[in-house]
Amino acid sequence: MLDAQFTKHRRDFTVSFSLKLGPGESLGLFGASGAGKSTVLACIAGIEDPDDGYINFRDVRFFPPPLPLHHRQVGYLTQEPSLFPHLSVRDNVTFGLSRDQQSDPQYVDWLATLKDRLGLADLWSAPASRISGGQARRVGLARMLARKPPLILLDEPFAGLDRQLVRELIDDLVLWSKTLGFSMIAVDHQADVLRRLCPAMAVVLEQGQVVQRGSWTELCGSPATPLLRSLLAPL
């Protein structure tokens, strides 16, 4: 269970957020660019510290005090996969795994699944510095999932990717969330992407404030604000 309630003061406005998310549940965090969505994820991941409040996950206190990033059982993926260019694709994917985990049959099978489903077999031995941007996104996704984190945070990781590839990645993530049971919070400015990735529940932010919570049917049927209505218009 993720239980969070916190505020983060920014230069332009204050982000106020609260959430309870159970094991295996997913949440789409929606809103216009600059609404504070990435700030929410950064506070949960430990990239930024809230100014007050609390963040608890699976009986572990993330804040306060700030828990170091490497102690948080969180997978965090943004538009920039931030690979190690001097390492191979394989070494990037397995970077967060211990030697014991890398030889554990359970993880060996899981890595083989990731390599196959994300189309990394032909790149496995290639230096990360020599792969394309789209390939790097897939490597970043594999690295995030390799440790089987119980909580996954996605901050517009599909931006700029081919639509067919986005559909395939979303299908894989939805399948893995069901089979592995991880919780997921996804941010995107495209409602159709979030609706497929997190079909059950959405939270809408405007200027750092939650303006609506509910299902996508509720959001589309009765948008709480004119801005939300315009963002959902294509749907």
C-alpha positions as CSV (number, residue, x, y, z in Angstrom):
1,M,0.0,0.0,0.0
2,L,1.3,3.5,-0.9
3,D,-0.1,6.0,1.5
4,A,1.0,9.6,0.8
5,Q,-0.1,13.1,1.7
6,F,2.4,16.0,1.1
7,T,3.0,19.4,-0.2
8,K,5.9,20.8,-2.3
9,H,6.4,24.5,-2.7
10,R,7.5,25.5,-6.2
11,R,8.4,29.0,-7.4
12,D,5.1,29.4,-9.2
13,F,2.7,27.4,-7.0
14,T,2.4,24.8,-4.3
15,V,1.8,21.2,-5.2
16,S,-0.6,19.5,-2.8
17,F,-1.2,15.8,-3.2
18,S,-2.7,12.8,-1.3
19,L,-3.1,9.2,-2.4
20,K,-3.8,5.6,-1.2
21,L,-2.8,3.0,-3.8
22,G,-3.1,-0.7,-3.1
23,P,-0.9,-3.6,-4.4
24,G,-1.4,-4.1,-8.1
25,E,-3.4,-0.9,-8.5
26,S,-2.6,1.7,-11.2
27,L,-3.2,5.4,-11.3
28,G,-3.1,7.8,-14.2
29,L,-1.9,11.3,-13.2
30,F,-3.3,13.7,-15.8
31,G,-3.1,17.4,-16.5
32,A,-1.6,20.1,-18.7
33,S,2.2,20.6,-18.9
34,G,3.5,22.3,-15.8
35,A,0.6,21.2,-13.5
36,G,2.9,19.6,-11.0
37,K,2.6,15.9,-12.1
38,S,6.3,15.3,-12.4
39,T,6.9,16.9,-9.0
40,V,4.5,14.4,-7.4
41,L,6.5,11.5,-8.9
42,A,9.9,13.1,-8.0
43,C,8.8,13.3,-4.3
44,I,7.7,9.7,-4.2
45,A,10.8,8.5,-5.9
46,G,13.1,10.6,-3.7
47,I,14.5,12.9,-6.4
48,E,12.9,15.8,-4.5
49,D,11.8,16.1,-0.8
50,P,8.4,17.3,0.1
51,D,8.2,20.4,2.4
52,D,5.7,18.7,4.7
53,G,3.5,15.6,5.0
54,Y,4.4,12.0,4.7
55,I,5.0,9.2,2.2
56,N,4.8,5.5,3.3
57,F,5.0,2.4,1.2
58,R,4.7,-1.2,2.4
59,D,5.3,-0.2,6.0
60,V,8.5,1.7,5.0
61,R,8.6,5.4,5.6
62,F,9.9,7.3,2.6
63,F,9.4,10.7,4.2
64,P,10.0,12.1,6.8
65,P,12.9,11.9,7.2
66,P,14.0,11.4,3.5
67,L,14.8,7.8,2.9
68,P,17.8,7.4,0.5
69,L,16.9,6.5,-3.1
70,H,18.7,3.1,-3.0
71,H,16.5,2.0,-0.1
72,R,13.3,2.7,-1.9
73,Q,11.7,-0.2,-3.7
74,V,10.7,2.0,-6.6
75,G,11.2,1.8,-10.4
76,Y,11.3,5.3,-11.9
77,L,11.4,6.0,-15.6
78,T,11.4,9.4,-17.4
79,Q,11.8,10.5,-21.0
80,E,15.5,10.4,-20.5
81,P,16.6,6.8,-19.8
82,S,20.0,8.0,-18.5
83,L,22.0,4.9,-19.6
84,F,25.7,4.4,-18.9
85,P,27.2,4.9,-22.3
86,H,30.4,3.0,-21.6
87,L,28.4,-0.2,-20.6
88,S,26.7,-2.7,-22.8
89,V,23.0,-3.0,-23.0
90,R,23.1,-6.1,-20.9
91,D,25.2,-4.4,-18.2
92,N,22.9,-1.4,-18.2
93,V,19.8,-3.7,-17.7
94,T,21.4,-5.7,-14.9
95,F,23.1,-2.8,-13.2
96,G,20.8,-2.8,-10.2
97,L,21.0,-6.6,-9.7
98,S,23.4,-8.3,-7.3
99,R,25.6,-11.1,-8.5
100,D,23.3,-13.6,-6.7
101,Q,20.3,-12.2,-8.4
102,Q,21.9,-12.3,-11.9
103,S,22.5,-16.1,-11.4
104,D,19.2,-16.8,-9.8
105,P,17.0,-18.9,-12.2
106,Q,14.0,-16.7,-11.4
107,Y,15.8,-13.5,-12.5
108,V,17.6,-15.3,-15.4
109,D,14.2,-16.2,-16.8
110,W,12.8,-12.7,-16.2
111,L,15.7,-11.1,-18.0
112,A,15.2,-13.4,-20.9
113,T,11.5,-12.4,-21.0
114,L,12.4,-8.7,-21.0
115,K,15.1,-9.2,-23.6
116,D,12.7,-10.9,-25.9
117,R,9.5,-8.8,-25.4
118,L,11.4,-5.5,-25.6
119,G,13.4,-6.5,-28.7
120,L,16.8,-6.3,-27.1
121,A,18.4,-9.6,-28.2
122,D,20.3,-8.1,-31.1
123,L,21.5,-5.2,-28.9
124,W,22.4,-7.2,-25.8
125,S,26.2,-6.9,-26.3
126,A,26.2,-3.5,-28.0
127,P,27.6,-0.4,-26.1
128,A,24.7,1.8,-25.0
129,S,26.5,4.8,-26.7
130,R,25.7,3.2,-30.1
131,I,22.0,2.6,-29.9
132,S,19.2,4.8,-31.0
133,G,16.9,6.9,-28.8
134,G,14.0,4.6,-29.2
135,Q,16.2,1.6,-28.4
136,A,17.6,3.4,-25.3
137,R,14.0,3.9,-24.0
138,R,13.4,0.2,-24.2
139,V,16.7,-0.5,-22.4
140,G,15.7,2.0,-19.7
141,L,12.4,0.2,-19.3
142,A,14.1,-3.2,-19.1
143,R,16.5,-1.8,-16.4
144,M,13.7,-0.4,-14.4
145,L,11.8,-3.7,-14.5
146,A,14.7,-6.0,-14.0
147,R,14.6,-5.8,-10.2
148,K,10.8,-6.4,-10.2
149,P,10.1,-3.3,-8.1
150,P,6.7,-3.4,-6.3
151,L,6.1,0.3,-7.3
152,I,6.6,1.8,-10.7
153,L,6.6,5.5,-11.6
154,L,6.4,6.5,-15.2
155,D,7.0,10.1,-16.2
156,E,6.0,10.4,-19.9
157,P,8.5,7.6,-21.0
158,F,6.7,7.2,-24.3
159,A,7.0,10.7,-25.6
160,G,8.3,10.9,-29.2
161,L,8.1,7.1,-29.7
162,D,6.4,5.4,-32.6
163,R,2.7,4.8,-31.9
164,Q,3.0,1.1,-32.6
165,L,5.9,0.7,-30.2
166,V,4.0,2.7,-27.6
167,R,1.0,0.4,-27.9
168,E,3.2,-2.7,-27.6
169,L,5.0,-1.2,-24.5
170,I,1.7,-0.3,-22.8
171,D,0.4,-3.8,-23.5
172,D,3.5,-5.4,-21.9
173,L,3.3,-3.1,-18.9
174,V,-0.3,-3.9,-18.3
175,L,0.4,-7.6,-18.6
176,W,3.4,-7.5,-16.3
177,S,1.5,-5.4,-13.7
178,K,-1.0,-8.2,-13.5
179,T,1.5,-11.0,-13.4
180,L,4.0,-9.4,-11.1
181,G,1.5,-7.4,-9.0
182,F,3.3,-4.1,-8.9
183,S,1.5,-0.8,-8.3
184,M,1.9,1.9,-11.0
185,I,1.6,5.6,-11.2
186,A,1.9,7.0,-14.7
187,V,2.1,10.6,-15.9
188,D,1.4,11.7,-19.5
189,H,-0.2,14.7,-21.2
190,Q,-2.0,12.3,-23.6
191,A,-5.2,11.1,-22.1
192,D,-5.5,8.1,-24.5
193,V,-2.1,6.8,-23.4
194,L,-3.0,7.0,-19.7
195,R,-6.4,5.6,-20.3
196,R,-4.9,2.4,-21.8
197,L,-2.1,2.2,-19.2
198,C,-4.2,2.9,-16.1
199,P,-7.8,2.3,-17.1
200,A,-9.3,2.1,-13.6
201,M,-8.4,5.4,-11.9
202,A,-7.2,8.9,-12.7
203,V,-6.3,12.0,-10.7
204,V,-6.2,15.4,-12.4
205,L,-3.9,18.2,-11.4
206,E,-4.2,21.9,-12.2
207,Q,-1.6,24.4,-10.8
208,G,-0.6,21.8,-8.3
209,Q,-4.1,21.1,-7.0
210,V,-6.2,18.0,-7.4
211,V,-9.3,19.1,-9.3
212,Q,-10.9,15.7,-9.9
213,R,-10.5,12.0,-9.0
214,G,-12.4,9.1,-10.5
215,S,-12.7,6.7,-13.4
216,W,-12.0,7.8,-17.0
217,T,-15.7,7.4,-17.7
218,E,-16.4,9.9,-15.0
219,L,-13.7,12.3,-16.1
220,C,-14.8,12.2,-19.8
221,G,-18.5,12.4,-18.9
222,S,-18.3,15.3,-16.4
223,P,-15.0,17.2,-16.5
224,A,-14.5,19.3,-13.4
225,T,-12.9,22.3,-15.1
226,P,-12.9,24.0,-18.6
227,L,-9.2,23.2,-19.0
228,L,-9.9,19.5,-18.3
229,R,-12.8,19.6,-20.8
230,S,-10.5,20.9,-23.5
231,L,-7.7,18.4,-22.7
232,L,-10.2,15.5,-23.0
233,A,-11.9,16.9,-26.1
234,P,-10.2,14.5,-28.6
235,L,-11.6,11.6,-26.5
